[in-house]
Structure formats: structure tokens, C-alpha cells
Amino acid sequence: MATTAKDGDDTAAVSIEAPVYFTAHNNYLTEKTAAIRARSIPWEGYQKGSIITEEELAQIRQFEKSPGAALNEAWLVLGSGEKYIDLFLRLLSKLTRPDTIQNILVLIDDVLAEHKQSLEKFYSLSHRDPLLPYSPFLKLLTKDDEYTQLKAAKLVTYLCMNAPEPQVKPEIAMWITGRLRDENPAIVDIAVQLLQSLLSVIEFRLTFYQTPNGVQSLVDILKKTSPNAQMQYQVIYAMWLLTLDEEIAADLQRKYDVVPVFIDIAKSAIKEKVVRVIFSTFRNMLSMAPQENMSAMIGNKLLNTCETLAGRKWSDSDITEDIEYLKEELAKSVATLSTWDEYESEVASGKLEWSPPHLSDQFWKQNATKLNEKDFALLRALARLIATSDSPVVLAVAAHDIGQYVKYYPNGKKALEGMGAKTQVMQLMTHQDPDVRYQALLAVQ
């Protein structure tokens, strides 16, 4: 069942409202379903071919005419509402025509939507077969038919969300990951909404987080597709749900560098709900895993962002509370930072600028050898920035710092050559920016 967000005293109190039925802004599946309902299925032909019986034909026609009335009569009058569930699942296993499969999925969705007793009957099927009620729909996720996949995914999601015991199905996590990269924005939107629903199941969070390309696909939506405010909200909401898991909260920034992405969105966000879910996510990350996230938040100047946004008037008190919490925690940490701590946070953030430590010879005399600690972790971080950054300022500062390291650590050149960083610095000598070229030249002299 869906959980509440209050997993810990300091976690942000955004409510978990899983969208079982898709929000009004996306009618893609609804419109396709309407078209399928209007289409005629040759049930009489199936009856004549002895694929279904005359009684089953009558049941189908009665159900198509009025699902609610048919189910009420079956459950309340005859006491046999499960006959429709058994019938439709049997048909799903016997028939192969895409249009017929689509129609059966619509009818099954109607069964679940019209009567709560039907849901209980679905779960009771596990006594007959432990793979039920999920396996028929999971198999359809690989069908070469868009509507069949979408409708099956919706049914799996609904069944997982409402199951009496937590259900984790890696197949649906993999399917959602694939759809997050679909070229059709409507399908991407459906996939994100299904993910929101499934992440309300606590046990599903780590399953999705460990699904290859799952979280990266969410990050790519935010960074590469210029999403509207609604999509920003839905994607970050999914990440907020993920950060209710302590293990994920501790790993998310290290693996996916989400802090600067969230800060940039918060600065330009038009919708208040986007800002709310961003700062709720930050609060989860900092309260659950301060050691893993504090440096990145300080290095990316989150405290400055908090101070700026704190001056705005927000209609949602949760935003104000989360911003104040972050301000207080970040300010306490900054107050105790040494110059080296500040430098380490800046490098970890990837947002290098010409702050005082970089330009201080005294700083490098005292601290150059610290770049060797933890298997040259900071030196490797500088090398990664030189290899991956598009910012001339970041490249110039990183090249300068490597030059200072070589200057004040006798074996610095050997360490650079050992990790291939010297070649990367030399490549900057042909960079179009003159300061980058100059700093690279000084570094390799």
C-alpha cells in the first residue's frame, strides 16, 4: 500500500499522492482507450470457432454494455463476480490478435475500476498460481504493440500499489526505464506518472534505483529535454520519493550530481510546487546523509540560493520551513570549515572559480600533498573536470591547480602521468580560450 512521507523526523513532509489514474494534462491513453471501446471485436466469430462458449459470449456482451451493472449483479445477486476475472484472464492466455488483446485489457481495467471486491479476487489468484495476478500483464510488456504495453503497465502498477503484501517487480522497473527515453513526450509522461505511483511502495525504491539507466534517464529529462513545469515537478517528485530511502539519499549526489541540476531549476522555477519538491528533496538528502551531501551543497552555493529564496513570499509554508532548515544546517557547517574544507567542497561540486585558495602560494605549500589522500581522489576529480567540463573558467582553474600541485609536490609529475592527466592538460594548450591555454602551459612546464 502507499506509504506516508514521514519516514524520519527531519525528512520533508511532502505528501505522497500516487497518480493511479493519469492526470488531466495527458489524455493520450484515455483517447486511445475510447477508440478501442468504439471498435467492434468479432466475439461471435470466436464463439463459432469454439474458442469461447455461448455463455462466455453472453457474459462479454453483458459486461461491455454496462460493466458496473454486470459486476453488481454478479457480486451482489449471484455471488460470482470472479467469473469475469477468470473469463478475461483465460481469454488473455488464449487469444493473440492485437486488437482483441487491447480490448480484453480495457475490460480488465473496467473490472478493477468498478468494484473493490474484484481487486481482492485478483490477489486471491496467487493461491492457484504464485505468479498470478501479475504474470499475464508482465508478459505483455514485451509485446510489439504500444497500447498493449501501456495498458499492461498501468494494470501492473495498480496491482503492485494496492497489494496486501509489498510487491516488487523488476520487469516494470525496466519497462519504465525504457519508456523514459521514448521519443513521444506523452509516453514519457505516462512512464513518469507510473513511476511516481510505484515509488509509493517503499520496497520498490531500491529496485528502481538499481535498475540500469533508471535514475540517469530521470536526470536526462531534467537536463536535456527542456521539460515544462509539470514534468519537472513529476520527475523531481519521483526523486524525492527515492530520497526517503537512506541508502539512496547517501548515494544520489555522488552518482548523478543532482545538486547543481536542482539548484538551477529552483532559481528559474515559475511554479511554486517545483520549488517545494526540490527543497523537500534537499532536506531529505541532508537530514538522512549529511556527510555524503554537505560538501556538494556547500560547493554548489546552495546556502546562497537559500538566502536569496528566503526573501520571497511563499504561499506554501513547507517551502519556508525547508529553506530555513537548510540555511541553518549549511551555515553551521560553513562556520566550521577550514580553507582546505572549502577547497575540497568546491572541487567536489565541480563548480571551480577563482576563489582565494587557488591563488595563494601559502595554501599550496601547506596543502599540495593532500591531493594524494584517498588514492589521489581530489587530483582525479580535477583531471575529470579537465576531461569533461565545457566551462573555460573551470578548465583554467583546474589546470592552474594541477600546476600548483606539480610545483609544490616533488613527485607530482609522476602522479599525473600515472593517471593519464598530463596528456589531458597538454590538450588544453590548443583550447580556444587564452586563459585556459595559459594555465595549461604553466602546468606542464
matplotlib code that plots the C-alpha trace (Angstrom):
import matplotlib.pyplot as plt

x = [0.0, 1.1, 3.2, 3.4, 6.5, 7.3, 10.0, 12.0, 11.7, 13.8, 12.5, 10.4, 6.7, 5.6, 2.5, 2.6, -0.2, 0.4, -1.4, -3.2, -5.2, -3.3, -3.6, -5.8, -3.0, -2.2, -5.2, -3.0, -4.0, -7.6, -8.2, -6.7, -8.9, -12.0, -11.1, -10.7, -14.1, -15.7, -14.2, -16.0, -14.4, -15.6, -16.6, -19.3, -16.6, -14.6, -17.7, -18.4, -14.7, -15.3, -12.6, -15.3, -18.6, -22.0, -22.3, -18.9, -20.1, -23.2, -21.1, -18.8, -21.7, -23.4, -20.2, -19.4, -22.9, -22.6, -19.5, -20.8, -24.3, -22.8, -20.4, -23.0, -25.3, -22.5, -21.2, -24.4, -27.1, -25.3, -22.2, -19.9, -18.3, -15.0, -16.4, -15.5, -11.9, -11.5, -13.0, -10.9, -7.6, -8.5, -9.1, -5.8, -3.9, -5.8, -6.1, -3.3, -4.8, -3.5, -7.0, -8.6, -5.8, -6.3, -10.0, -9.5, -7.1, -9.7, -12.3, -9.9, -9.2, -13.0, -13.3, -10.7, -12.2, -15.8, -15.7, -13.3, -14.1, -12.6, -9.2, -9.3, -10.2, -7.2, -4.9, -6.5, -5.5, -2.0, -3.3, -3.9, -0.7, 2.0, 2.8, -0.7, -2.1, 1.0, 2.4, -0.1, 0.4, 4.2, 4.5, 2.6, 5.2, 7.3, 4.6, 5.2, 2.2, 2.3, -1.2, -0.9, 2.3, 0.9, -2.3, -0.5, 2.0, -0.9, -2.5, 0.7, 1.3, -2.2, -1.9, 1.5, 0.4, -2.7, -1.3, -1.8, 1.9, 4.6, 5.3, 8.5, 8.6, 11.9, 10.2, 8.1, 11.1, 13.0, 10.0, 9.6, 13.3, 12.9, 9.8, 11.6, 13.7, 10.8, 10.6, 6.9, 6.6, 3.1, 4.6, 7.5, 4.9, 2.9, 6.1, 6.9, 3.4, 3.5, 6.9, 5.6, 2.8, 5.2, 7.7, 5.0, 5.8, 8.8, 10.3, 10.2, 12.5, 15.8, 14.7, 14.2, 17.4, 19.4, 17.8, 20.4, 19.8, 16.7, 17.8, 20.1, 17.0, 15.2, 18.3, 18.5, 14.9, 15.7, 19.0, 18.4, 14.7, 13.7, 10.8, 7.8, 7.0, 4.6, 7.3, 9.9, 7.6, 6.8, 10.4, 11.7, 8.8, 10.0, 13.5, 12.0, 10.4, 13.7, 15.5, 13.1, 15.4, 18.6, 20.9, 19.7, 19.9, 23.5, 24.4, 22.3, 24.6, 27.8, 26.5, 24.3, 25.4, 21.8, 22.5, 23.5, 20.7, 18.1, 19.6, 19.4, 15.8, 14.9, 16.4, 14.3, 11.1, 7.8, 5.6, 5.8, 5.3, 8.5, 10.5, 8.7, 9.6, 13.2, 13.8, 12.0, 14.4, 17.4, 16.1, 15.8, 19.4, 20.9, 19.0, 19.5, 23.0, 24.8, 28.3, 27.7, 25.8, 27.1, 30.2, 28.3, 25.7, 28.2, 30.4, 27.4, 26.5, 23.2, 23.4, 23.4, 20.4, 18.6, 19.3, 18.0, 14.9, 14.2, 13.5, 10.5, 6.9, 5.7, 2.1, 3.3, 4.8, 6.6, 8.9, 9.8, 10.4, 12.7, 14.7, 15.2, 16.2, 18.8, 20.1, 20.6, 22.4, 24.6, 25.5, 26.6, 28.8, 30.3, 31.2, 33.4, 35.0, 38.8, 40.1, 41.0, 37.5, 36.1, 38.5, 37.6, 33.9, 34.5, 36.3, 33.7, 31.0, 32.7, 32.0, 35.5, 36.1, 39.0, 38.4, 41.3, 42.7, 43.6, 45.7, 47.5, 51.1, 50.9, 47.8, 49.5, 52.7, 50.6, 48.1, 49.5, 50.2, 46.6, 45.6, 47.3, 44.9, 42.3, 44.1, 44.5, 40.7, 40.9, 43.6, 41.5, 38.5, 40.5, 41.5, 37.9, 36.9, 39.6, 38.4, 34.6, 34.0, 32.8, 33.4, 36.6, 36.7, 36.5, 39.2, 41.5, 41.2, 41.7, 44.8, 46.1, 45.6, 47.3, 50.2, 50.4, 50.3, 53.2, 55.1, 54.8, 54.8, 58.1, 56.6, 53.6, 54.5, 54.9, 51.5, 49.9, 51.5, 50.4, 46.7, 47.0, 46.2, 49.3, 48.1, 44.7, 46.3, 48.5, 45.4, 44.2, 47.2, 45.2, 42.0, 40.2, 40.2, 43.5, 43.4, 42.9, 45.9, 48.0, 47.2, 47.8, 51.2, 52.2, 51.0, 53.2, 56.4]
y = [0.0, 3.6, 5.0, 8.3, 10.5, 10.9, 8.2, 10.3, 13.4, 15.6, 14.4, 16.8, 16.4, 16.4, 14.2, 11.0, 11.2, 8.5, 9.1, 5.8, 7.3, 9.7, 13.5, 15.5, 17.1, 13.8, 12.2, 10.0, 6.7, 7.8, 8.8, 5.5, 3.6, 5.4, 4.4, 0.8, 0.8, 2.0, -0.8, -4.0, -7.2, -10.4, -12.2, -14.2, -15.4, -16.7, -18.4, -20.1, -21.2, -22.8, -20.5, -19.2, -20.7, -19.3, -18.5, -16.6, -14.7, -13.6, -12.6, -10.5, -8.7, -8.0, -6.6, -4.4, -2.9, -1.9, -3.0, -1.6, -3.2, -6.5, -6.6, -5.5, -8.3, -10.8, -9.9, -8.9, -11.1, -14.2, -14.1, -14.9, -11.7, -13.6, -15.2, -12.1, -12.1, -15.8, -15.3, -12.3, -13.8, -17.0, -15.1, -13.2, -16.5, -18.0, -15.1, -13.4, -10.8, -7.3, -5.7, -8.4, -8.2, -4.5, -4.9, -7.5, -5.2, -2.4, -4.8, -5.9, -2.3, -1.8, -4.7, -3.2, 0.3, -0.7, -3.0, -3.3, -6.9, -7.6, -6.4, -8.9, -11.6, -10.8, -11.2, -14.5, -16.0, -16.4, -19.4, -21.1, -19.9, -17.9, -15.9, -14.5, -12.0, -10.3, -12.7, -12.2, -8.5, -8.6, -10.8, -8.2, -5.5, -7.0, -7.2, -5.3, -3.0, 0.3, 0.4, -3.2, -2.3, 0.9, -0.7, -3.7, -1.4, 0.5, -2.7, -4.0, -0.6, -0.6, -4.2, -3.6, -0.4, -2.0, -5.4, -6.6, -7.5, -5.4, -6.4, -5.6, -6.4, -5.7, -6.1, -3.0, -1.0, -2.0, -1.2, 2.3, 3.0, 2.2, 4.4, 7.4, 7.6, 7.4, 10.0, 10.6, 13.1, 11.7, 8.2, 9.7, 11.5, 8.3, 6.4, 9.1, 9.0, 5.2, 5.5, 8.1, 5.5, 2.6, 4.6, 5.0, 1.3, 1.5, -1.8, -0.7, 2.3, 0.5, -1.8, 1.1, 2.9, -0.2, -0.6, 0.3, 3.8, 4.3, 7.4, 8.6, 8.7, 11.0, 13.2, 13.4, 14.5, 17.5, 18.4, 17.6, 17.9, 21.4, 20.0, 22.1, 22.8, 19.8, 17.4, 19.0, 18.5, 14.9, 13.9, 15.6, 14.2, 10.7, 11.6, 13.0, 9.6, 7.9, 10.0, 8.7, 5.7, 6.4, 4.4, 6.2, 9.6, 8.9, 7.8, 10.0, 13.0, 11.0, 9.0, 11.5, 15.0, 16.2, 19.1, 21.7, 20.5, 21.1, 24.5, 25.7, 24.6, 26.2, 29.5, 29.8, 27.9, 29.6, 27.1, 27.1, 23.3, 22.8, 24.8, 22.9, 19.5, 20.5, 21.8, 18.8, 16.6, 18.6, 18.3, 14.5, 14.3, 16.4, 15.0, 11.4, 11.6, 14.8, 13.5, 12.4, 15.6, 18.6, 19.2, 19.2, 21.5, 24.0, 23.8, 24.5, 27.5, 26.2, 28.4, 31.5, 30.1, 29.6, 33.1, 34.5, 32.5, 33.0, 36.6, 35.7, 35.3, 31.8, 30.7, 27.2, 27.2, 23.9, 25.8, 28.4, 25.6, 23.6, 26.6, 27.7, 24.2, 24.0, 27.6, 26.7, 23.4, 24.7, 27.9, 25.8, 23.7, 26.6, 28.3, 25.3, 24.8, 25.4, 26.9, 23.3, 22.1, 24.9, 24.0, 20.3, 21.1, 23.3, 20.6, 18.0, 20.3, 20.7, 24.5, 25.9, 29.6, 31.9, 31.9, 32.8, 29.4, 28.8, 31.9, 31.5, 30.1, 29.6, 27.5, 25.2, 25.0, 23.6, 21.5, 20.2, 16.8, 16.5, 15.9, 12.5, 11.4, 8.7, 7.3, 10.8, 11.4, 15.2, 15.1, 12.6, 14.9, 17.8, 15.5, 14.6, 18.2, 18.9, 15.9, 16.7, 20.4, 22.8, 25.9, 27.9, 29.1, 25.6, 24.3, 27.2, 26.9, 23.1, 23.4, 26.0, 23.8, 20.9, 23.2, 24.2, 20.6, 19.7, 22.8, 22.0, 18.2, 16.7, 13.6, 15.4, 14.9, 11.2, 11.0, 12.9, 10.7, 7.6, 8.5, 10.0, 13.5, 15.1, 14.3, 15.8, 19.1, 19.2, 19.0, 22.3, 24.1, 24.3, 25.4, 28.4, 30.3, 32.2, 31.8, 28.1, 27.8, 29.9, 27.9, 24.6, 25.9, 26.8, 23.5, 21.4, 23.5]
z = [0.0, -0.4, 2.4, 4.1, 3.7, 7.4, 7.4, 9.9, 12.0, 9.7, 6.4, 4.3, 4.7, 1.0, 0.8, -1.2, -3.7, -6.3, -9.6, -10.2, -13.0, -15.2, -14.5, -16.8, -18.7, -20.5, -22.4, -24.6, -23.1, -22.5, -26.1, -27.4, -24.9, -26.2, -29.8, -28.7, -27.0, -30.2, -32.2, -32.8, -31.8, -33.6, -30.4, -32.3, -34.6, -31.6, -30.4, -33.7, -33.8, -30.4, -28.8, -26.4, -25.3, -25.9, -22.2, -22.3, -25.3, -23.4, -20.4, -22.6, -24.3, -21.0, -19.5, -22.5, -22.3, -18.7, -16.6, -13.3, -13.6, -14.7, -11.8, -9.3, -10.4, -10.4, -6.9, -5.1, -6.7, -8.0, -5.7, -8.6, -9.7, -10.1, -13.2, -15.2, -13.9, -14.7, -18.1, -19.1, -17.9, -19.7, -22.9, -22.4, -22.4, -25.4, -27.9, -29.8, -32.1, -31.0, -31.3, -29.2, -26.6, -26.4, -25.8, -23.1, -21.2, -21.4, -19.9, -17.1, -16.3, -16.1, -13.7, -11.3, -11.6, -11.0, -8.0, -5.0, -4.5, -7.9, -6.6, -3.7, -6.1, -8.3, -5.3, -4.3, -7.6, -6.1, -4.2, -7.6, -9.2, -7.3, -10.4, -10.5, -10.8, -12.3, -14.8, -17.7, -17.7, -17.2, -20.3, -22.3, -21.5, -24.3, -26.9, -30.1, -29.5, -27.9, -26.4, -25.0, -23.3, -21.8, -20.6, -19.1, -17.3, -15.8, -14.6, -13.1, -11.4, -9.9, -8.6, -7.1, -5.4, -3.7, -2.9, 0.7, 0.8, -0.9, -4.5, -6.3, -10.0, -11.7, -15.1, -14.6, -13.5, -16.7, -18.8, -17.3, -17.8, -21.5, -21.8, -20.1, -23.2, -25.6, -28.4, -27.7, -24.8, -23.9, -23.3, -21.3, -19.2, -18.6, -17.6, -15.1, -13.6, -13.3, -11.6, -9.1, -8.2, -7.8, -5.7, -3.1, -2.4, -0.1, -1.3, -4.9, -4.4, -4.2, -7.1, -9.4, -8.2, -9.0, -12.5, -15.1, -16.6, -14.5, -12.4, -15.2, -17.5, -15.0, -14.7, -18.5, -18.7, -16.5, -18.2, -21.9, -22.8, -21.6, -19.7, -18.7, -15.1, -14.7, -16.0, -13.8, -10.8, -11.6, -12.2, -9.1, -7.1, -8.1, -6.9, -3.6, -3.1, -3.8, -1.2, 1.5, 1.4, 3.4, 1.2, -1.9, -0.2, 0.5, -3.0, -5.3, -5.5, -5.7, -8.7, -10.5, -9.4, -9.0, -6.6, -9.3, -11.5, -8.8, -7.8, -11.4, -11.7, -8.4, -9.4, -12.5, -11.5, -12.1, -10.3, -6.5, -6.3, -8.3, -5.7, -2.9, -4.1, -4.8, -1.3, 0.2, -1.7, -0.5, 3.1, 2.8, 1.4, 4.1, 7.0, 6.1, 4.7, 5.8, 5.4, 1.8, 0.7, 2.7, 0.6, -2.7, -1.3, 0.0, -3.1, -5.3, -3.2, -2.0, 1.0, -1.2, -3.1, 0.2, 1.4, -1.9, -2.0, 1.7, 0.9, -1.3, 0.0, -0.4, 0.0, 1.0, 4.5, 3.7, 1.4, 4.1, 6.7, 4.4, 3.3, 6.9, 7.8, 5.0, 5.8, 9.4, 8.7, 5.9, 7.8, 10.8, 8.6, 6.7, 10.0, 11.0, 7.6, 7.2, 4.0, 2.9, 3.6, 1.4, -1.4, -1.1, -1.3, -4.3, -6.2, -5.3, -6.6, -10.0, -9.9, -9.8, -9.7, -8.9, -5.1, -2.8, -2.1, -5.7, -5.9, -2.6, -2.7, 1.1, 0.6, -1.9, 0.2, 3.1, 1.2, -2.1, -0.7, 0.5, -3.1, -2.7, 0.0, -0.5, -3.6, -5.2, -5.0, -5.4, -8.1, -10.0, -9.6, -11.1, -14.0, -14.6, -14.8, -17.4, -19.4, -19.2, -18.4, -21.1, -18.9, -19.7, -16.1, -14.7, -17.1, -16.4, -12.6, -12.8, -14.9, -12.6, -9.5, -11.2, -12.0, -8.3, -7.2, -9.5, -8.3, -4.6, -4.6, -5.9, -7.4, -8.8, -12.5, -12.0, -10.3, -13.1, -15.8, -13.9, -14.2, -17.7, -16.5, -18.0, -21.6, -20.8, -19.6, -22.7, -24.9, -23.3, -24.8, -28.0, -26.4, -27.9, -24.6, -24.0, -20.2, -20.5, -22.9, -20.5, -17.4, -19.2, -20.4, -16.9, -15.6, -17.9, -17.7]

ax = plt.figure().add_subplot(projection="3d")
ax.plot(x, y, z, "-o")
ax.set_aspect("equal")
plt.show()
